Amino acid sequence: MQMHEERVEEAPDVSDLVSRLEAEADEEVAPGSITLRWGRGQIAVVKRAAAILGVPYQTYLKQVVFRQALDDIEHAEAVLGAERQSRRSRRRSGSS
């Protein structure tokens, strides 16, 4: 790397690496969006719950959905893990 007045010249391989890492970082933090079609009553319930907690309803939705997804994954992995253990035990004992 060399300094030329106000510029920095990098070796091409370093420049490519930095550009790739910057692009990957941008992708990781880029927001995504989804559209949900809900009934008015459902939206009213969500907005009421969010208001009680003092947060915007979209923030509330993100938090609740994320927490529920983590719980669902944990539960599914526990059930699947138990089923796999059970199958292994049955195979070892020769029963099916």
Buried (B, 14 or more C-beta within 10 A) or exposed (E): EEEEEEEEEEEEEEEEEEEEEEEEEEEEEEEEEEEEEEEEEEEEEBBEBBEEEEBEBEEBBEEBEEEEEEEEEEEEEEEEEEEEEEEEEEEEEEEE
